[in-house]
Amino acid sequence: MKSFAFSHLAFRILCGALLMPALASAGWVRQTSGTDRGLISVHFPVDASTGYAVGDSGTILKTTDGGVNWGRQSSGTIEELWSVYFPQDAQTGYAAGGYWGQTVVLKTTSGGTIWVDVSPDTNQLIRSIHFPMDALTGYAVGGDGNCNLVAKTTDGGTSWLMSSPGATSDFFSVHFPVDPQTGYAVGSYGFIYKTNNGGATWDSLTSGTPNYLWSVHFPAGVLTGFVAGDAGTILYTSDGGGTWFSQTSGTTNHLRSIHFPHNTLTGYAVGDYNTVLKTMNGGANWVSQTSGTVNHLRSVHFPVDASAGYAVGDSGTILKKTDGGIGMEETPEVRGQRVEVRIAATPNPFTSFATVPSHEWDHFSLYDISGRKVGTYRGDRVGEGLAPGVYFLRPKDGRISPVRVVKVR
C-alpha cells in the first residue's frame, strides 16, 4: 500500500482536471456459511475478524477468523431475525426480528454463547435494531403492516418504551449516527422520520419518492447521510434530512442495504439479483460490481474501512470483500484545487487508544460532537486518556477528511 506522510504531502495538480483512481477488481469471494437459510443482517463490531450474521428460522452465525469458518449459535427461536448489532465489542450484542404477530429481541453478553429473550411487550415485527454508543441505550423499529413501532431501551433491554411516530406503515431501518439523541428511521412508501430528542418526538421528512426505503446510514455525523430502497433508489442529504437528493444508481433492482465504512465518500449498496454497487465520490457515481453469486443480497457491512467487508443474502450466502491493501482509502483525489486523503483509525471503537496505520508518527486533533477541540495526539496513541464518547479525528492538514472514532469504557 502506498502511504502518504501528512507533513510532506506533495501533489501535482492539473488545472481543470479531475484525477480519480482506477477501480480495483471487485474482490468479492463466497464464504462457506454452513447453512442454506436466508441471511438478512451482518455486523462486525470491532474489526474484520469477529462478526455475526442472522436470518431465517432463528439462524445466528459467528466467525472469529474473518469468515474462514462460521459456527451456528443457539438462538432459542425459530422466528426470522432481521437485524444484529454489537455496539461496543464482540461480547454484548442484540439480534431482533419476529414474524407477523410475533416480536423477538435477543441479547448476549457472552459473544453469543448464550442468547436471552429481552423482547418488548408488543406483537409487532422488528426489522432493525441500533445502539448508538453503548449496550444500554438503543432503538428497535418495525411495524405490523398498518402502523409502525419505535421501541427504546435505556437499560440494555430490561425495559422498553414504545411509541408510533404517526406513519401508517412499517419502519425498516434505524440509525443514530453520533449519540442517542439524533436519529433517523426509514420505511414503506418513502417514509423518512427524524428525532432530535432521543425519540420523544419524530418529525416526518420529505423524501421525494413513494418507494419502500430499506436502509439508512449516516457515516460521519448527523448531517450527511444515505438511504437505499426499491427500484434502485438511493437518496442523499447533506443538511440533516432537510433536503434529499436522488442519486443515479444505474439499477432498477431493489436495494436492501447501504453502508459507508468511515467517511461520506466510499460506500456500498447491495440488493436483489446479486446487486452490488460501489461509489468512491459520495454517490456522484455508482458502479456495479460482480458479486460472484446469483442470490439476493440483504445486508452489507465494512467494519473498519473499505478494504475488508461482508455481504449476506439468500440461501446462506456470505461474501467477503478484500482489496489486498489496494483501494481508495489513501489515494489522493484532486477536485479542482482541493486534495483529499482518507485515513482510518483502528481499533474503532477503542477502549484505551487507537492508532492510525502508516501514520503513527504524524499528529492529529480530536474534536467532540459539538466541534470543540479536545486534544492533539500522535498517530500511535490517538485518544489516550479521553472520556468515553464520540469524537472526530482530523490531521492538521485541513484538506483531509475527518474520521469518526468512538471511545468506550
C-alpha positions as CSV (number, residue, x, y, z in Angstrom):
1,M,0.0,0.0,0.0
2,K,1.3,3.4,-0.9
3,S,1.2,5.7,2.1
4,F,1.5,9.5,2.4
5,A,3.2,11.4,5.2
6,F,0.9,14.3,6.2
7,S,3.8,16.6,6.8
8,H,5.2,16.1,3.4
9,L,2.2,15.9,1.1
10,A,3.1,17.0,-2.4
11,F,0.8,16.6,-5.4
12,R,1.0,18.0,-8.9
13,I,-2.4,19.5,-9.6
14,L,-3.5,19.7,-13.2
15,C,-5.6,22.8,-13.7
16,G,-9.2,22.0,-14.7
17,A,-8.5,18.2,-14.4
18,L,-10.2,15.7,-12.2
19,L,-7.9,12.8,-11.2
20,M,-9.7,9.8,-10.0
21,P,-8.1,6.4,-9.1
22,A,-8.9,3.5,-11.3
23,L,-11.4,0.9,-9.9
24,A,-9.8,-2.1,-8.4
25,S,-11.2,-5.5,-9.1
26,A,-14.4,-6.2,-7.1
27,G,-12.7,-8.9,-5.0
28,W,-15.9,-10.5,-3.6
29,V,-15.3,-14.1,-2.5
30,R,-18.0,-16.6,-1.4
31,Q,-17.6,-17.9,2.1
32,T,-18.7,-21.2,3.5
33,S,-21.6,-20.4,5.8
34,G,-22.6,-24.0,6.7
35,T,-26.3,-23.1,6.2
36,D,-28.8,-22.8,3.4
37,R,-31.0,-20.5,5.5
38,G,-31.5,-17.0,4.2
39,L,-29.3,-14.4,6.0
40,I,-30.7,-10.9,6.4
41,S,-28.2,-8.9,8.5
42,V,-24.4,-8.9,9.2
43,H,-22.3,-7.0,11.7
44,F,-18.6,-7.0,12.7
45,P,-18.3,-4.9,15.9
46,V,-14.6,-4.0,16.0
47,D,-12.6,-5.4,13.2
48,A,-12.8,-7.7,10.2
49,S,-12.2,-10.9,12.2
50,T,-15.1,-11.4,14.6
51,G,-18.6,-11.0,13.2
52,Y,-22.2,-12.2,13.3
53,A,-24.9,-12.9,10.7
54,V,-28.6,-13.6,11.4
55,G,-31.5,-14.7,9.3
56,D,-34.3,-17.2,8.7
57,S,-35.6,-19.7,11.3
58,G,-33.6,-18.0,14.2
59,T,-30.3,-18.5,12.5
60,I,-27.3,-16.9,14.2
61,L,-23.8,-17.5,12.8
62,K,-20.5,-16.3,14.2
63,T,-16.9,-16.1,12.8
64,T,-13.7,-15.3,14.7
65,D,-11.3,-15.8,11.8
66,G,-12.5,-13.3,9.2
67,G,-15.1,-15.6,7.6
68,V,-13.0,-18.7,7.1
69,N,-15.2,-20.6,9.5
70,W,-18.8,-19.8,10.6
71,G,-20.4,-21.5,13.6
72,R,-24.1,-21.9,14.3
73,Q,-25.3,-20.4,17.6
74,S,-28.4,-21.4,19.6
75,S,-30.9,-18.5,19.4
76,G,-33.8,-20.2,21.2
77,T,-36.2,-19.1,18.5
78,I,-37.5,-20.3,15.1
79,E,-38.6,-16.8,14.1
80,E,-36.8,-14.7,11.5
81,L,-34.1,-12.5,12.7
82,W,-33.8,-9.3,10.7
83,S,-31.1,-7.3,12.4
84,V,-28.0,-7.9,14.5
85,Y,-25.9,-5.2,16.3
86,F,-23.0,-5.2,18.8
87,P,-22.4,-1.6,19.9
88,Q,-19.0,-1.8,21.7
89,D,-17.3,-5.1,21.4
90,A,-17.9,-8.7,20.2
91,Q,-19.3,-9.8,23.5
92,T,-22.5,-7.8,24.2
93,G,-25.0,-7.5,21.3
94,Y,-28.6,-7.8,20.1
95,A,-30.5,-9.7,17.4
96,A,-34.1,-8.7,16.5
97,G,-36.9,-9.9,14.3
98,G,-40.0,-11.9,14.5
99,Y,-42.9,-12.5,12.2
100,W,-46.4,-11.0,11.9
101,G,-47.8,-11.1,15.4
102,Q,-44.6,-12.1,17.0
103,T,-41.7,-10.0,18.3
104,V,-38.2,-11.2,19.1
105,V,-35.3,-9.3,20.6
106,L,-32.4,-11.4,21.9
107,K,-29.3,-10.3,23.9
108,T,-26.0,-11.9,24.6
109,T,-23.2,-10.8,26.9
110,S,-21.0,-13.8,26.2
111,G,-20.3,-13.4,22.5
112,G,-23.3,-15.5,21.6
113,T,-22.6,-18.5,23.8
114,I,-25.9,-17.7,25.5
115,W,-28.8,-15.6,24.0
116,V,-31.6,-14.5,26.2
117,D,-35.0,-13.0,25.3
118,V,-35.4,-9.3,26.1
119,S,-38.3,-8.7,23.8
120,P,-40.6,-5.6,24.3
121,D,-44.2,-6.2,25.2
122,T,-45.6,-5.9,21.7
123,N,-46.7,-8.2,18.8
124,Q,-45.1,-6.1,16.0
125,L,-42.3,-7.4,13.8
126,I,-38.9,-5.7,14.4
127,R,-36.8,-5.0,11.3
128,S,-33.9,-3.1,12.7
129,I,-32.0,-2.5,16.0
130,H,-29.3,0.0,16.8
131,F,-27.4,1.1,19.9
132,P,-25.5,4.3,19.2
133,M,-22.9,4.5,21.9
134,D,-23.1,1.7,24.4
135,A,-25.1,-1.5,25.2
136,L,-27.6,0.3,27.4
137,T,-29.5,2.8,25.2
138,G,-30.8,1.6,21.9
139,Y,-33.7,1.6,19.5
140,A,-35.7,-1.1,17.7
141,V,-38.1,-0.3,14.8
142,G,-40.6,-2.2,12.8
143,G,-44.4,-2.5,12.4
144,D,-47.3,-4.8,11.6
145,G,-48.2,-3.5,8.1
146,N,-50.7,-1.0,9.4
147,C,-48.7,1.1,11.8
148,N,-45.0,1.5,12.8
149,L,-43.2,0.8,16.0
150,V,-40.3,2.5,17.8
151,A,-39.1,0.8,20.9
152,K,-36.4,2.4,23.1
153,T,-34.4,1.0,26.0
154,T,-32.1,2.7,28.4
155,D,-31.2,-0.3,30.5
156,G,-30.0,-2.8,28.0
157,G,-33.3,-4.3,27.1
158,T,-34.7,-4.9,30.6
159,S,-37.5,-2.4,29.8
160,W,-38.7,-0.8,26.6
161,L,-40.7,2.4,26.0
162,M,-42.8,2.0,22.8
163,S,-44.3,4.6,20.5
164,S,-45.6,5.1,17.0
165,P,-44.5,8.3,15.3
166,G,-47.6,8.5,13.2
167,A,-46.7,6.9,9.9
168,T,-49.3,4.3,8.7
169,S,-46.8,1.6,7.7
170,D,-43.6,-0.1,8.8
171,F,-40.2,1.1,9.6
172,F,-37.4,-0.9,8.1
173,S,-34.2,0.7,9.3
174,V,-33.0,3.0,12.1
175,H,-29.7,4.8,12.6
176,F,-28.4,7.2,15.3
177,P,-25.1,8.5,13.9
178,V,-23.5,10.1,16.9
179,D,-25.5,9.7,20.1
180,P,-28.9,8.5,21.4
181,Q,-30.5,11.9,20.7
182,T,-30.5,12.4,16.9
183,G,-31.6,9.6,14.7
184,Y,-33.3,8.6,11.5
185,A,-35.8,5.9,10.6
186,V,-37.0,4.9,7.1
187,G,-39.7,2.7,5.8
188,S,-42.5,1.9,3.4
189,Y,-43.9,4.4,0.9
190,G,-40.8,6.7,1.1
191,F,-41.2,7.5,4.8
192,I,-38.2,9.2,6.5
193,Y,-38.5,10.3,10.1
194,K,-36.0,12.1,12.3
195,T,-35.8,12.7,16.0
196,N,-33.6,15.3,17.8
197,N,-34.7,14.5,21.3
198,G,-34.0,10.8,21.8
199,G,-37.2,9.6,20.3
200,A,-39.6,11.7,22.4
201,T,-40.9,13.1,19.1
202,W,-40.3,12.3,15.5
203,D,-40.6,14.6,12.5
204,S,-41.6,13.5,9.0
205,L,-39.1,14.4,6.3
206,T,-39.9,14.8,2.6
207,S,-38.0,12.0,0.7
208,G,-39.4,12.8,-2.8
209,T,-40.1,9.1,-3.5
210,P,-43.0,6.7,-2.9
211,N,-40.7,3.7,-3.0
212,Y,-40.0,1.5,0.0
213,L,-36.8,2.6,1.8
214,W,-34.9,-0.3,3.3
215,S,-31.7,1.1,4.8
216,V,-30.4,4.4,6.2
217,H,-26.8,5.3,7.1
218,F,-25.1,8.5,8.3
219,P,-21.4,7.6,8.2
220,A,-19.7,10.7,9.8
221,G,-22.2,12.8,11.8
222,V,-25.8,13.9,11.8
223,L,-25.8,16.0,8.6
224,T,-24.6,13.8,5.7
225,G,-26.5,10.5,5.1
226,F,-27.7,8.0,2.5
227,V,-30.8,5.9,2.1
228,A,-31.4,2.9,-0.2
229,G,-34.7,1.4,-1.4
230,D,-36.8,-0.2,-4.0
231,A,-36.3,0.2,-7.8
232,G,-32.6,1.2,-7.3
233,T,-33.5,4.2,-5.1
234,I,-30.5,5.9,-3.4
235,L,-31.1,9.2,-1.6
236,Y,-28.6,11.7,-0.2
237,T,-28.7,14.5,2.2
238,S,-26.1,16.9,3.5
239,D,-28.3,19.1,5.7
240,G,-29.6,16.6,8.2
241,G,-32.5,15.5,6.2
242,G,-33.9,18.9,5.3
243,T,-33.4,18.2,1.7
244,W,-33.0,14.8,0.0
245,F,-31.5,14.3,-3.5
246,S,-31.9,11.3,-5.7
247,Q,-28.7,9.7,-6.9
248,T,-28.4,7.6,-10.1
249,S,-27.7,4.0,-9.0
250,G,-27.7,2.5,-12.5
251,T,-30.1,-0.3,-11.5
252,T,-33.8,-0.9,-11.0
253,N,-33.3,-3.8,-8.6
254,H,-34.4,-3.3,-5.0
255,L,-31.6,-2.2,-2.8
256,R,-31.7,-3.6,0.7
257,S,-28.7,-2.2,2.5
258,I,-26.3,0.7,2.2
259,H,-23.1,1.3,4.2
260,F,-20.2,3.8,4.1
261,P,-17.3,2.5,6.2
262,H,-15.9,5.6,7.8
263,N,-16.5,8.7,5.7
264,T,-19.0,10.1,3.2
265,L,-17.1,9.2,0.0
266,T,-16.6,5.4,-0.3
267,G,-19.7,3.3,0.1
268,Y,-21.5,0.2,-0.9
269,A,-25.1,-0.8,-1.6
270,V,-26.5,-4.3,-2.1
271,G,-29.8,-5.8,-3.1
272,D,-31.9,-8.2,-5.2
273,Y,-30.5,-10.3,-8.0
274,N,-26.9,-10.2,-6.6
275,T,-26.7,-6.5,-6.9
276,V,-23.5,-4.8,-5.5
277,L,-22.8,-1.1,-6.1
278,K,-19.9,0.9,-5.1
279,T,-19.2,4.7,-5.0
280,M,-15.9,6.4,-4.4
281,N,-17.2,10.0,-4.6
282,G,-20.1,10.2,-2.2
283,G,-22.6,8.8,-4.6
284,A,-22.0,11.1,-7.6
285,N,-21.3,7.9,-9.4
286,W,-22.3,4.3,-8.5
287,V,-20.6,1.4,-10.3
288,S,-21.9,-2.1,-10.4
289,Q,-19.5,-4.9,-9.1
290,T,-19.5,-8.6,-9.8
291,S,-20.7,-10.3,-6.6
292,G,-20.0,-13.9,-7.6
293,T,-23.4,-15.1,-6.5
294,V,-26.9,-15.4,-8.1
295,N,-28.7,-14.9,-4.9
296,H,-30.5,-11.8,-3.5
297,L,-28.2,-9.8,-1.1
298,R,-29.8,-8.4,2.1
299,S,-27.0,-6.6,4.1
300,V,-23.5,-5.2,3.7
301,H,-21.1,-4.1,6.4
302,F,-17.5,-2.9,6.4
303,P,-16.2,-2.8,10.0
304,V,-13.2,-0.5,9.7
305,D,-12.5,0.8,6.3
306,A,-13.3,0.0,2.6
307,S,-10.5,-2.6,2.4
308,A,-12.5,-5.5,4.0
309,G,-16.2,-6.0,4.2
310,Y,-19.0,-8.6,4.2
311,A,-22.4,-9.1,2.5
312,V,-25.0,-11.7,3.2
313,G,-28.2,-12.9,1.5
314,D,-30.4,-15.8,0.5
315,S,-29.5,-19.5,0.7
316,G,-26.8,-18.9,3.3
317,T,-24.9,-16.5,1.1
318,I,-21.9,-14.8,2.7
319,L,-19.5,-12.8,0.6
320,K,-16.2,-11.2,1.8
321,K,-14.5,-8.4,0.0
322,T,-10.8,-7.7,0.3
323,D,-8.7,-5.3,-1.8
324,G,-5.4,-6.7,-0.6
325,G,-4.5,-3.2,0.5
326,I,-5.2,-1.7,-2.9
327,G,-8.1,0.6,-2.9
328,M,-9.1,4.2,-2.5
329,E,-8.7,4.7,1.2
330,E,-5.4,6.5,0.9
331,T,-5.4,7.5,-2.7
332,P,-5.3,11.2,-3.5
333,E,-8.3,12.7,-5.2
334,V,-8.0,16.1,-6.9
335,R,-11.1,18.2,-7.4
336,G,-10.1,21.5,-9.0
337,Q,-7.5,22.7,-6.4
338,R,-8.6,20.5,-3.5
339,V,-6.8,17.3,-2.4
340,E,-8.4,14.8,-0.2
341,V,-6.8,11.8,1.6
342,R,-8.8,9.3,3.5
343,I,-7.5,7.7,6.7
344,A,-8.6,5.1,9.2
345,A,-8.2,4.5,12.9
346,T,-8.0,1.1,14.5
347,P,-9.5,-0.4,16.6
348,N,-12.7,1.6,16.3
349,P,-14.4,1.6,18.7
350,F,-11.4,1.6,21.1
351,T,-11.0,1.3,24.9
352,S,-7.6,2.6,25.6
353,F,-6.3,4.3,22.5
354,A,-6.4,3.9,18.7
355,T,-3.7,4.0,16.1
356,V,-3.7,5.3,12.5
357,P,-1.9,2.7,10.4
358,S,1.0,4.0,8.3
359,H,0.8,7.4,10.1
360,E,1.9,6.6,13.7
361,W,4.3,9.5,13.8
362,D,2.0,12.2,12.5
363,H,-0.1,14.4,14.7
364,F,-3.9,14.5,14.8
365,S,-6.5,16.6,16.5
366,L,-9.7,15.2,18.1
367,Y,-13.0,17.2,18.3
368,D,-16.1,16.3,20.3
369,I,-19.6,16.3,18.7
370,S,-20.0,20.0,19.5
371,G,-16.9,20.8,17.4
372,R,-14.7,21.6,20.4
373,K,-11.1,20.5,20.1
374,V,-10.3,18.2,23.0
375,G,-6.7,17.4,22.2
376,T,-3.8,16.7,19.9
377,Y,-2.4,13.1,19.6
378,R,0.3,11.2,17.8
379,G,-1.0,8.6,15.4
380,D,0.2,5.7,17.6
381,R,-1.8,6.7,20.7
382,V,-4.9,8.6,19.5
383,G,-7.5,9.4,22.2
384,E,-5.4,8.1,25.2
385,G,-6.8,9.5,28.4
386,L,-10.1,10.7,26.9
387,A,-13.5,10.1,28.5
388,P,-15.8,7.7,26.6
389,G,-17.7,9.3,23.8
390,V,-17.9,10.1,20.1
391,Y,-15.1,12.1,18.5
392,F,-13.8,13.2,15.1
393,L,-10.2,12.7,14.2
394,R,-8.5,15.1,11.8
395,P,-4.9,15.6,10.8
396,K,-3.5,19.1,10.9
397,D,-3.7,19.2,7.1
398,G,-7.3,20.6,6.7
399,R,-7.6,19.0,3.2
400,I,-8.0,15.6,4.8
401,S,-11.5,14.3,5.6
402,P,-12.3,13.7,9.3
403,V,-12.9,10.2,10.7
404,R,-15.5,9.4,13.4
405,V,-14.0,7.4,16.3
406,V,-15.6,6.1,19.4
407,K,-14.0,5.7,22.9
408,V,-15.7,3.2,25.1
409,R,-15.4,2.4,28.8
